[in-house]
Amino acid sequence: MHNLMQDKSNLKIAYFAGSMRPGIDGVTRVLYKLIEELNERNIENIFISAIIPEIDKQPTEMFKVPSITVPFYKEYRLPYSGQKSFEKRLLEFKPDIIHFNSPCPLGYAALKFGLKYRIPVVATYHTHFVSYAKYYKVKSLESVSWNYFRSIYNRCESVYVPSLPIINELREHDITTTKFLPHGVDTKVFNPIFKSEDWKKDLGIEGKVALLYAGRLVWEKDLRTLSEVYKILNEKRKDIVFVLVGDGPIKEDLQELMPNAKFLGYQSGYELSRTYASSDIFIFPSTTETFGNVTVEAMASGLPPICVKEGGAYGMIKNNQNGLIALPRNANDISDKIEMLIEHPEFRDIIARNALEFAKLQSWENIFNELFHNYMEVIENYRLKELYKQRKVA
């Protein structure tokens, strides 16, 4: 056991993800950061997905499985085949552990493969799909989702959950394999040093307070609430501007609801770092997150965040210390908190400094150290259980 626990470089890990298209959402950004760390540590890995980038050189081996387009979300595809599509390649690869990142059919197929060939399976709970059922008020779908999640996640050895509020909700619904593992942030990429005095000038918003939202433009991010906040504040103040980074199917609808807002589209690299650091306040009204990578990115960039008390994004915030927590789906409360930060710049500076100090502690290196150590524990415990079963049968 000691040797196994020490030598992570001998690990062979098979990952399953719905999409590996770079930058499509927070999940893929986490996965590409994971690939960097795996390569840095010389850990052999393979990623199996319905969508892989069409480039000459992949950062690691990626294996594509058959899929169909998801209606209304053309940037996503739904894998429709079971383990037969990847079984031969995975048997050749001989993984020590399997890690799936979505409870979609591909994740279920990964679990079945692991159970069939006695390979330990872990998962990350990236997306709180149950909250979508709540959001769209489909009670029957919510119940079916919890039943399905129990059936898939309780057969895993560990389910990594990035926020404590979501862990508590999963445990309330009898999902017993959860383990707290937050996401990290790259403070070299998201950092106040990228603040640019020319940024506001380039956008034509000099002298205004920039209220930033970053993320996909979809209704389930509670962007109707954001549009209501826009309406409330734009009727009262002339010193603010809403800035939205990201793309999605409701962009045109939002532009109609928020005509004077700045829609910057999808950003990455220096462009994104500059936008974060040059804005003034970060607003994230989503109630459907498991974590909300954008919130900790904003904190690392020196912004005071305002999140809502539902979902997982507020889990990293201590109210009135390193951020503000507003009532969910309550545009008036969010607006009041924005105005409090605008009217009290000293308080805003204190929140921003505390947010930055918190973010500095959330390094990816620490997060991945914990993940890889847990892999080794899972593998060893699984081997011991298998050995016990064999002796019991004998």
N, C-alpha and C positions, 0 to 999 in steps of 0.2 A: 504493500500500500504506500509506503513512504516514497519509493522510487516513482510510482505512478503519479503521486501528488506533486512531485518536484518537476517532472519532465513533461511540460506542456507541449514542447516542440514535436513530440511524437503523436500528438492528437491528429485525428482525421475527422473533420466535421462536415456534415451535409446540411446545408441551409435550404429552406423552402420559403419563397416569397411570391406574393401575387404579381408584383411588378418589380423589375430592376431598371426601369427607365429613370435615369438620373434626374433628381430635382422634382419629380412628380408630386411628392408630398414629404412630410416629415419622416415617414417610415423609411423611404429610400435614402434619405440623407443620413439617417442612423446606420443603415446597412452599408452604405459606401464608406462611412467612417470605420465601421467594423472591418471591412475588407482591408483598409489601410493598416489597421492594427494587426490583423491576421498575417498579412504579408511581412510586416515589420518583425513579427515574432516567428516567422517561418513555420506557421501552422498550416498544414495542408487542408484545403477546403474546396467545396464545390457549391454553387448556388443553382437551384432548380426553380424555374419561374415560367410564367406564361408570357412575360414580356422581357426581352433582353435588348440592350442597346445595339444598334447596327453600326458597329465601329470595327476598324481593322484589328485593334488589340484590346482585348478585355483585361480589366485589372485582375481577374481571376477566372477560373473555368466557370462558364455559365451554360446550363443545359435547358433548352426550351421545350415546353410541353404544349400540346394542342389546346386551343382556347377559342372562345367566341367573344365578340364585342359586347360590353355591358350597355344596355339601352340608356341613353341620356348621359353616359359617362364614357365617351369614346376613348379617353386616355387610359381606361382600364379594360382589362379583358378577364373573362371568367374561365379558368381551366375546367374542362369537361371530362377529361379522361382520368382514370384511376392510376394505380401504381404501375400498371403494365407499361405506361409510357416512359417511365424512368427506371424501372426495376433492373434491367440489364446493366445500365451504366452504374447504378448505385452498388450493385453486387460486385462489379469490377473495382469500384472505388473503396469498398469495405470501410464505411465510416464507424468510428467508435461511438458517435453520438449524433442524433438528428435534432435539428432545431427549426421549428416552423414559426412563421411570423404572421399568419392569418388563419382563422378557422374556416376558410373557404374550402371547396372540395379538394384543392391541392394539399392544404394542411391536413385534412382528414385522411387523404391518401398516404401522406408521410407518416401519420400515426399508425395506420394499418400496416404499412411496410415495417415499421419498427417493431410492432407487436409480433408480426409474422416471423421476422428473422432475429428476434430477441436482441434488439438494439435499443438502448435507452433513448427516450424522446422527451425533449423539453420544448417550451414555447414561450413567446413573448406576447403579452396582451397589449398590442399597439393601438387598436381601434375599438372604441366602445360602441359596437354595433347596436347593442340594446338601447342605447340612448337615442339612436335614430328612430327606433320604434316609438319611444316616448315622444320624441320631437314631432313625429307625424301622427301621433295619437292613434297608433294601431295596437291596441291592447293584446289582441290574440298573437300578433307577431312577437311582442315582448315576451310572452309566456313561452312560446315555441323556442325563441332564442335562448332563454335561460336553460331550458331542458337540453338543447343541443350543446350549449357551452359546458354544462355539467358532464355530458356524455363524452366530450372530447378532452376537456382540460383535466378532469379528474383521473384520466388514464395516462397523463404525462407524469414524469418524475418531478418536474418543477415547472411552474408558470411564472415568468418574470413580469412584474407589474411595476410601471414607472412612477406611480403616485399612490400615496396612502389612502386618499379618499376612495379611489377605485378599488384598491385592495379590500377595504372595509365593505364596499358594496358587493364584491365578488364573494367574500366570506359569508355575508348575510344570505346569499343565494346558494350556500353549501358547495362552493368551489373551494376545495381544501388544499390544493397543491401550490398556492400562491407564495411568491417570494418577492420582497421589495427590492427593486433594482432600478434606480432613476436613470434617466438619460443624462449624458454629459453635454458640455459645450466647449468648443474650441476658442479659447480666449485670445488666440493669435489672429483669428479671423473676425471674431466679434469683440470689438475693443473700442474704447473712447478715442483712441489715437486716430481713428478714421473720420472723426468729426471734421467737416469741411465748411468753411464760411461761404464758399461759393455754391454749395448745394441748394440753399434756399434761393439764392440769386438766379441760378440756372432754371429753377422751377417757377420763378416769378412770384415768390411768396416771402420776400424779405420782410422782416419785422413782424411776422406772424408766428403763432405757436403751432407747431406741426404735430398733429395727433395721428399717430401711425397705427395702422392695422397691417399685419403680414400673415398670409395664409391663403389657402384655396378659396376661390370665390364660389361658394356653394351655400344654399340656404341653411343647411344643418350646422353651419358655423355661427348661427344666430345673427346673420347679417341684416335681417329685418330690424333687429334691435339696434344695430349700429346705424342704420339709416334713420331710425327714429331719434337717436342721439344727435345725429347730424341736423335733423330738422329743428330740434329744440335749441341747440346751441347757435345755429346759423340765424335764427330769429332774434337771438339775444346779443350776439357778439360779432364784431367785425375783425377781431384780432386772431382768429383761428383758421386753420385749414386742415381738412382731413386728407391723409395720404394713404393710399391702399397699394400694397405690394402683393402681387400674386395674380393668377389667372383662373378662369373657370367658366362654367356654362351660364352663370347669371351676371356676367360682367356688364352686359348692355342694360339689363334691368336695374342694376345698381347705379349705373351712370345716369339713368333717368331719375332715380330716387335721390341721388347725391350729385347734382349737376356741377357744382363748383369744387368738388373733390378732385384730387390729383390721382389718377389711376396710372401707376408706373409699370404694370404688367409683371411678368416673371423676371426676377433678378437673381443673380448669383455672384460669387466672388467679390471683388473690390466694390462693384456697384451696390451690392446688397449691404456690405459692411458700412459703406459711406451713408446709405439711406438710414440704417439703424442709428448710427452714431450722431447723425446730423438732425434727427428728429428730437422732439421734446418730451412727449408722453406716449406710452404704448397702451393701446386699448385692445382687449381681447375678450369679446362677449360670449365666446363659444361655451356651450354647456355639454358638448359631446366629445371632449378630449379625454384621452387617458393620461396625457402629460402636457402637451403643448410646448414643443421644442422652441417655437418662436418666442415664447415668454422668457425663457432663460437666455436666449440669444439677445433679446432686448435688454435684459438686466446686465448681461456682460458688456453691452454697448454703452451702459451708463444711463439707461432710461428708467424712470419709475413706471412700473406696470400697474394697470387696473384690470383685474380679472373678476369673474363672477363665481359665486359660491355654489357651483354645481359642475360635475365633471371632474377632471383631474388637474386642470391648469392652475387652479388656486392652491394646490397642495404644497407648492414651494414658497408660498407667500405667507409671511406673518403680517397680519393686517396693521397698517399704519407704522410699520417698521421698515420692511423692504418692498412694500407694495400696498395696494389698496384692494379690498375685496368688496365687490358690489353685489346687490341682489340680482339673481338671474332673471333675464328677460325683462328688466326694469330700466327703461331708458332714462327715466327721471333720476334714479339713484346714480346711474353711471354718469350722467351729465353733471350732477351735483359734485361728484368726486373729481371729475375733470376740472370743474371750476375752482374747487378748493385748492388743487395743485397749481392752477394758474394764478390765483389770487394770493397764494402764500408761497412765494419762490424759495424761501429759506427751508420750509417744510419739504418742498419738492426736492431740493438739493440733498437733504438728509435721507429721504427715501431712495434717491438715485444712488447715493454713496453706499448705503446698506445693501441695495440690490446688487451693485457691482461686487462688493465683498463676498456676498453669498455665491455669486456666479463663479468667482475665482476658485472656489472650493469644489466645483462640479467638473473636475477635469475628466476627459475621456479615459485617460490612463488609469485613474483610480477605478472608474466604472468597469472597464474591461478586465482589470486585474481581478475584480470580484467575480465577474462573469466566468472567466476561464478557470478560476479556482473552484467555482461551483460545478462547472463541467466535470472536473476531476472527481469531486465528491460524489456526483450523480453516477458516474461510470463505476466507481469503486463500490458504492452501495448497491448498484444494480447487479454487479457481479456477485456480491455476497448473497443477495436475495436469490439469484439463479442457482448458486451453489447450494444454498439451503434447500431449495425446491428439489434439486437432484438427489440430495442425501435423504430427504423425506420420502421420495418415491422409492429409492433403493431400500 
